[in-house]
């Protein structure tokens, strides 16, 4: 376990700046960018596994205190218990005003109630595990729901997820904030976008599970190549057994396959090379692929599932098609491949959109509003308890009152 900061000897308090402990077992780049931007407004401790943060640590703001740790396997409960206990000790020494947990982790979810002495914020990235996503399914949904109930405030990335949460926890409606997915991916100017683009290259990027709908892009390939004979499809990511996808390919020579974990530098290269980014999902909450594509100035063709329609402006930053609609998917992708000015215009629109709505500074400011509201409510509730207010329930007046 490693705690580091280039300002090791600074005092633990700094005026009225809130002290935020940001905890996550996943979302490495997301958390590094968020923590770095939050450090402009608060004292920040980032608690995250070494394996997750390592590839992104160069982008971490020097002002952030980093607590990285080796993460034991889930099937090692004793080691998990020791690790979490050590994390709690360091978190207590940091004395945060607010703890922001990104979820989800089987053992940390179960231990989360032990942090109820602090104001708690929980980000729900996905309402429930996606079809075929075996990694997310390692934490049963009832355990994650148990952890969510401990929070004073919830953050989601889309209205679709908010509606699902409210349906599941009706009294949580006033304690949920919708904050878009933070901008991720490499920085590039408009000239770089066009210079590095490879004409007629379609990119499918990310974890490969059933819900990503890769099979529909593979089925669309013959329809696309009938009009764009030079088309190539770059598939980059890992997940389930890829052999079944390989057997679906009518023209295997038109596919470039990197069925493995993709480091950040290589991912940036793939997005810069792409003409179009395809997301043929059959189910989704939100997507980190779309912010990555927009950051690279690339249009997307995505399906009308989950929160994706909230991220894609149809006809402006890309196209939306029905899930499992192979013909519609092929037509939308083909239209962009055959019209370079339209493709570049949509890519530029996407880049402007992500920089205006989802830049780290914008997301940090909106997140700080949640933190301040949570801390104020939590403090007021504690004062009521200290005064013996019979109306007080013993926990904060928001989610902890509403959901238990």
C-alpha positions as CSV (number, residue, x, y, z in Angstrom):
1,X,0.0,0.0,0.0
2,X,1.4,3.3,-1.1
3,X,0.5,6.8,-0.1
4,X,2.1,9.6,-2.0
5,X,2.0,13.3,-2.8
6,X,4.6,15.7,-4.0
7,X,3.4,18.0,-1.1
8,X,3.9,15.5,1.7
9,X,4.3,18.0,4.5
10,X,1.4,20.3,3.8
11,X,-1.1,20.8,6.6
12,X,-4.2,18.7,6.6
13,X,-6.5,21.7,6.5
14,X,-6.6,24.6,4.1
15,X,-9.1,27.4,5.0
16,X,-12.6,26.4,4.2
17,X,-11.7,24.0,1.4
18,X,-13.5,20.7,1.7
19,X,-11.5,17.5,2.2
20,X,-12.7,14.8,-0.3
21,X,-11.7,11.1,-0.3
22,X,-12.4,9.8,-3.7
23,X,-12.5,5.9,-3.6
24,X,-12.7,3.6,-6.6
25,X,-11.8,0.1,-7.7
26,X,-12.1,0.9,-11.4
27,X,-12.3,3.7,-13.9
28,X,-8.6,4.7,-13.7
29,X,-8.5,7.6,-16.2
30,X,-11.9,8.8,-15.1
31,X,-10.8,9.0,-11.5
32,X,-7.4,10.6,-12.2
33,X,-9.0,13.3,-14.3
34,X,-11.8,14.0,-11.8
35,X,-9.4,14.0,-8.8
36,X,-7.0,16.3,-10.6
37,X,-9.8,18.8,-11.5
38,X,-11.3,18.6,-8.0
39,X,-7.9,19.5,-6.5
40,X,-8.4,23.1,-7.8
41,X,-11.3,23.4,-5.3
42,X,-10.6,20.9,-2.4
43,X,-8.1,18.8,-0.6
44,X,-8.3,15.4,-2.4
45,X,-7.3,11.9,-1.4
46,X,-7.5,9.4,-4.3
47,X,-7.9,5.8,-3.1
48,X,-7.5,3.4,-6.0
49,X,-5.7,0.1,-6.8
50,X,-2.2,0.3,-8.2
51,X,-3.1,-1.7,-11.2
52,X,-6.0,0.7,-12.1
53,X,-4.1,3.9,-11.6
54,X,-0.7,3.0,-13.0
55,X,-1.3,3.8,-16.6
56,X,-2.7,7.2,-15.9
57,X,-0.6,8.4,-13.0
58,X,1.4,10.9,-15.1
59,X,-1.8,12.9,-15.5
60,X,-2.5,13.2,-11.8
61,X,-2.4,16.7,-10.3
62,X,0.5,17.0,-7.9
63,X,-1.9,18.4,-5.3
64,X,-3.8,15.1,-5.1
65,X,-2.7,12.8,-2.3
66,X,-2.6,9.3,-3.8
67,X,-3.3,6.2,-1.8
68,X,-2.7,3.3,-4.2
69,X,-2.7,-0.3,-3.0
70,X,-2.4,-3.9,-4.3
71,X,-5.9,-5.3,-4.7
72,X,-6.2,-9.0,-3.6
73,X,-8.5,-11.4,-5.5
74,X,-12.1,-11.4,-4.5
75,X,-11.8,-15.0,-3.4
76,X,-9.3,-14.0,-0.7
77,X,-11.6,-12.6,2.1
78,X,-8.9,-12.4,4.7
79,X,-6.6,-10.4,2.5
80,X,-9.4,-8.2,1.4
81,X,-10.4,-7.5,5.0
82,X,-6.8,-6.6,5.9
83,X,-6.5,-4.3,2.9
84,X,-9.8,-2.5,3.6
85,X,-9.0,-2.1,7.3
86,X,-5.7,-0.5,6.3
87,X,-7.5,1.8,3.8
88,X,-10.0,2.8,6.5
89,X,-7.2,3.8,8.9
90,X,-5.6,6.0,6.3
91,X,-8.9,7.5,5.3
92,X,-9.6,8.3,9.0
93,X,-6.3,10.0,9.3
94,X,-7.1,12.2,6.2
95,X,-10.4,13.1,8.0
96,X,-12.5,13.8,4.9
97,X,-15.6,16.0,5.0
98,X,-17.1,13.9,2.2
99,X,-16.3,10.4,0.9
100,X,-17.1,9.8,-2.8
101,X,-17.3,6.1,-3.7
102,X,-17.4,5.1,-7.3
103,X,-18.3,1.4,-6.6
104,X,-18.5,-1.4,-7.1
105,X,-16.5,-4.0,-5.2
106,X,-17.9,-7.0,-3.3
107,X,-16.0,-6.5,-0.1
108,X,-15.8,-2.8,0.0
109,X,-19.5,-2.5,-0.6
110,X,-20.1,-4.7,2.4
111,X,-17.8,-2.5,4.5
112,X,-19.2,0.8,3.3
113,X,-21.6,1.3,6.2
114,X,-18.5,1.5,8.5
115,X,-17.8,4.9,6.9
116,X,-21.2,6.4,7.9
117,X,-19.5,8.8,10.3
118,X,-18.7,10.8,7.1
119,X,-21.0,12.4,4.5
120,X,-21.2,9.8,1.7
121,X,-21.6,10.3,-2.1
122,X,-22.0,7.2,-4.4
123,X,-21.7,7.3,-8.2
124,X,-23.8,4.7,-9.9
125,X,-22.1,4.1,-13.3
126,X,-24.5,1.2,-14.2
127,X,-27.8,0.5,-12.6
128,X,-27.2,-3.3,-12.9
129,X,-24.7,-5.6,-14.6
130,X,-24.9,-5.7,-18.3
131,X,-25.9,-8.9,-20.2
132,X,-22.8,-11.1,-20.5
133,X,-20.6,-8.9,-18.4
134,X,-19.1,-11.5,-16.0
135,X,-16.7,-9.0,-14.4
136,X,-19.4,-6.7,-13.1
137,X,-21.5,-9.7,-12.1
138,X,-18.9,-10.7,-9.5
139,X,-20.6,-8.2,-7.1
140,X,-24.2,-9.3,-6.7
141,X,-26.7,-6.5,-7.4
142,X,-28.2,-6.8,-3.9
143,X,-24.8,-6.0,-2.4
144,X,-24.4,-2.9,-4.5
145,X,-27.9,-1.8,-3.7
146,X,-27.0,-2.3,0.0
147,X,-24.0,0.1,-0.5
148,X,-26.1,2.6,-2.4
149,X,-28.5,2.9,0.5
150,X,-25.8,4.1,2.8
151,X,-25.2,7.2,0.8
152,X,-26.4,10.7,1.5
153,X,-26.3,11.6,-2.3
154,X,-26.2,9.7,-5.5
155,X,-24.6,10.7,-8.8
156,X,-25.6,9.2,-12.1
157,X,-24.5,10.0,-15.7
158,X,-27.9,9.9,-17.5
159,X,-31.6,10.5,-17.0
160,X,-32.2,6.9,-17.9
161,X,-30.2,5.6,-14.9
162,X,-31.8,8.2,-12.7
163,X,-35.2,7.0,-13.6
164,X,-34.2,3.4,-12.9
165,X,-32.8,4.3,-9.5
166,X,-35.9,6.3,-8.5
167,X,-38.1,3.4,-9.5
168,X,-36.0,1.1,-7.3
169,X,-35.6,3.6,-4.5
170,X,-38.6,6.0,-4.7
171,X,-37.6,8.2,-1.8
172,X,-34.2,8.9,-3.4
173,X,-35.5,11.3,-6.0
174,X,-34.3,14.5,-4.2
175,X,-30.9,13.1,-3.6
176,X,-29.8,12.2,-7.1
177,X,-27.7,14.4,-9.4
178,X,-27.1,13.8,-13.1
179,X,-23.5,14.7,-14.0
180,X,-22.3,13.6,-17.4
181,X,-19.3,11.3,-17.9
182,X,-16.1,13.3,-17.7
183,X,-14.0,13.9,-20.8
184,X,-11.4,11.3,-21.3
185,X,-9.0,10.4,-24.1
186,X,-6.0,12.2,-25.7
187,X,-5.9,15.8,-26.6
188,X,-5.8,16.7,-30.3
189,X,-6.4,19.7,-32.4
190,X,-8.6,19.8,-35.6
191,X,-5.5,19.5,-37.9
192,X,-4.3,16.4,-36.1
193,X,-7.7,14.8,-36.4
194,X,-7.6,14.9,-40.2
195,X,-3.9,14.3,-40.7
196,X,-4.0,11.0,-38.6
197,X,-7.3,9.7,-39.8
198,X,-7.2,6.6,-42.0
199,X,-10.0,6.8,-44.5
200,X,-12.7,4.1,-44.3
201,X,-11.6,2.8,-40.9
202,X,-14.4,1.9,-38.4
203,X,-13.4,1.5,-34.8
204,X,-15.1,-0.7,-32.2
205,X,-13.4,-0.2,-28.9
206,X,-13.7,-1.5,-25.3
207,X,-14.6,-4.5,-23.4
208,X,-16.2,-7.2,-25.5
209,X,-19.3,-8.6,-23.8
210,X,-22.7,-9.6,-25.2
211,X,-24.3,-6.2,-24.5
212,X,-21.8,-4.4,-26.7
213,X,-23.5,-5.9,-29.8
214,X,-20.3,-6.5,-31.7
215,X,-22.0,-9.3,-33.7
216,X,-24.3,-6.7,-35.3
217,X,-21.3,-4.7,-36.6
218,X,-19.8,-7.9,-37.9
219,X,-23.0,-8.7,-39.7
220,X,-23.2,-5.2,-41.1
221,X,-19.7,-5.4,-42.7
222,X,-20.9,-7.1,-46.0
223,X,-23.5,-4.3,-46.4
224,X,-20.9,-1.6,-45.8
225,X,-18.2,-3.1,-48.0
226,X,-20.7,-3.5,-50.9
227,X,-20.6,0.3,-51.1
228,X,-17.2,1.0,-49.6
229,X,-14.9,-1.8,-50.8
230,X,-11.9,-0.4,-49.0
231,X,-13.6,-0.5,-45.6
232,X,-11.7,-1.9,-42.6
233,X,-13.0,-2.6,-39.1
234,X,-10.6,-2.2,-36.1
235,X,-11.8,-4.2,-33.1
236,X,-9.8,-3.4,-29.9
237,X,-10.5,-4.8,-26.5
238,X,-10.9,-8.0,-24.5
239,X,-13.7,-9.8,-22.8
240,X,-15.5,-13.0,-23.7
241,X,-14.2,-15.8,-26.0
242,X,-13.6,-14.1,-29.3
243,X,-13.7,-17.2,-31.4
244,X,-17.5,-17.0,-31.9
245,X,-17.1,-13.5,-33.3
246,X,-14.3,-14.6,-35.7
247,X,-16.7,-17.3,-37.1
248,X,-19.3,-14.7,-37.9
249,X,-16.9,-12.8,-40.2
250,X,-17.8,-13.0,-43.9
251,X,-14.6,-11.2,-45.0
252,X,-12.0,-11.8,-42.1
253,X,-9.4,-9.9,-44.1
254,X,-11.3,-6.7,-43.6
255,X,-10.9,-6.9,-39.8
256,X,-8.0,-5.7,-37.7
257,X,-8.3,-7.4,-34.4
258,X,-6.5,-6.6,-31.1
259,X,-8.2,-8.9,-28.7
260,X,-6.4,-7.8,-25.5
261,X,-6.1,-5.0,-22.9
262,X,-5.4,-1.8,-24.8
263,X,-3.0,0.7,-23.0
264,X,-3.9,4.3,-23.1
265,X,-1.3,5.4,-25.6
266,X,-2.5,2.7,-28.1
267,X,-6.1,3.6,-27.5
268,X,-5.4,7.2,-28.3
269,X,-3.7,6.1,-31.5
270,X,-6.7,4.0,-32.5
271,X,-9.2,6.8,-32.0
272,X,-7.1,9.2,-34.0
273,X,-6.8,6.7,-36.9
274,X,-10.5,6.0,-37.0
275,X,-13.0,7.6,-39.4
276,X,-16.0,6.5,-37.5
277,X,-16.5,5.0,-34.0
278,X,-19.3,2.4,-33.8
279,X,-21.3,1.5,-30.6
280,X,-23.8,-1.2,-31.7
281,X,-24.9,-1.9,-28.1
282,X,-28.0,-3.8,-27.3
283,X,-28.1,-2.5,-23.7
284,X,-26.3,0.4,-21.9
285,X,-26.3,2.9,-19.1
286,X,-23.8,5.3,-20.5
287,X,-20.4,4.9,-22.3
288,X,-16.9,6.1,-21.8
289,X,-16.2,5.3,-25.5
290,X,-18.3,8.3,-26.7
291,X,-16.4,10.9,-24.7
292,X,-13.2,9.3,-26.0
293,X,-14.4,9.5,-29.5
294,X,-15.5,13.1,-29.1
295,X,-12.2,14.1,-27.6
296,X,-10.5,12.7,-30.7
297,X,-12.9,14.6,-32.9
298,X,-14.7,11.5,-34.3
299,X,-18.4,11.0,-35.1
300,X,-20.1,8.0,-33.6
301,X,-22.9,5.7,-34.7
302,X,-24.6,4.4,-31.6
303,X,-27.8,2.6,-30.7
304,X,-30.9,4.0,-29.0
305,X,-30.4,2.2,-25.7
306,X,-29.9,3.4,-22.2
307,X,-28.3,6.8,-21.8
308,X,-26.6,6.8,-25.2
309,X,-29.3,9.0,-26.9
310,X,-28.4,11.6,-24.2
311,X,-24.8,11.6,-25.3
312,X,-25.3,11.6,-29.1
313,X,-27.0,14.5,-30.9
314,X,-28.5,12.7,-33.9
315,X,-27.3,14.3,-37.1
316,X,-24.9,16.6,-35.3
317,X,-22.3,14.5,-33.5
318,X,-23.2,11.2,-35.1
319,X,-26.2,9.0,-35.8
320,X,-28.5,6.9,-33.6
321,X,-30.0,3.7,-34.9
322,X,-32.2,1.0,-33.4
323,X,-30.5,-1.8,-31.5
324,X,-29.9,-5.0,-33.6
325,X,-30.8,-3.1,-36.8
326,X,-28.0,-4.3,-39.0
327,X,-29.2,-2.5,-42.1
328,X,-29.7,0.8,-40.2
329,X,-26.2,0.5,-38.7
330,X,-24.7,-0.2,-42.0
331,X,-26.4,2.7,-43.8
332,X,-25.4,5.2,-41.1
333,X,-21.8,4.1,-41.1
334,X,-21.6,4.0,-44.9
335,X,-23.1,7.5,-45.1
336,X,-20.3,8.9,-42.9
337,X,-17.6,7.0,-44.7
338,X,-18.7,8.3,-48.1
339,X,-19.0,12.0,-46.9
340,X,-15.8,13.2,-45.5
341,X,-16.9,16.9,-45.0
342,X,-20.0,15.7,-43.0
343,X,-17.8,13.3,-41.0
344,X,-15.4,16.0,-40.1
345,X,-18.1,18.4,-39.3
346,X,-19.8,15.9,-36.9
347,X,-16.4,15.1,-35.3
348,X,-15.8,18.8,-34.7
349,X,-19.3,19.2,-33.2
350,X,-18.6,16.3,-30.9
351,X,-15.3,17.8,-29.8
352,X,-16.9,21.1,-29.0
353,X,-19.7,19.3,-27.1
354,X,-17.4,17.3,-24.9
355,X,-15.2,20.3,-24.1
356,X,-18.1,22.5,-23.2
357,X,-20.3,20.0,-21.3
358,X,-17.9,17.4,-19.9
359,X,-14.5,19.0,-19.5
360,X,-12.8,18.1,-16.2
361,X,-13.2,21.6,-14.9
362,X,-16.9,21.7,-15.6
363,X,-17.5,18.3,-14.1
364,X,-15.4,19.1,-11.1
365,X,-17.5,22.3,-10.4
366,X,-20.8,20.4,-10.7
367,X,-19.4,17.6,-8.5
368,X,-18.3,20.2,-5.9
369,X,-21.8,21.5,-5.7
370,X,-23.0,18.0,-4.7
371,X,-20.2,17.7,-2.1
372,X,-21.1,21.1,-0.5
373,X,-24.8,20.2,-0.4
374,X,-24.0,16.8,1.1
375,X,-21.6,18.2,3.7
376,X,-24.1,20.9,4.7
377,X,-27.0,18.5,5.1
378,X,-24.8,16.0,7.0
379,X,-23.5,18.7,9.3
380,X,-27.0,20.0,10.0
381,X,-28.2,16.5,10.8
382,X,-25.3,16.0,13.2
383,X,-26.2,19.3,15.0
384,X,-29.8,18.1,15.3
385,X,-28.6,14.9,16.9
386,X,-26.3,16.8,19.3
387,X,-29.2,19.0,20.4
388,X,-31.4,15.9,20.9
389,X,-33.9,16.8,18.2
390,X,-36.6,14.1,18.4
391,X,-37.3,14.5,14.7
392,X,-33.8,13.5,13.9
393,X,-33.3,9.8,12.9
394,X,-29.6,9.7,13.9
395,X,-28.3,10.0,10.4
396,X,-28.3,12.7,7.8
397,X,-31.6,14.1,6.6
398,X,-31.2,12.9,3.0
399,X,-30.6,9.4,1.7
400,X,-29.8,7.9,5.1
401,X,-33.2,9.0,6.4
402,X,-35.0,8.2,3.2
403,X,-33.7,4.8,2.3
404,X,-33.5,2.8,5.5
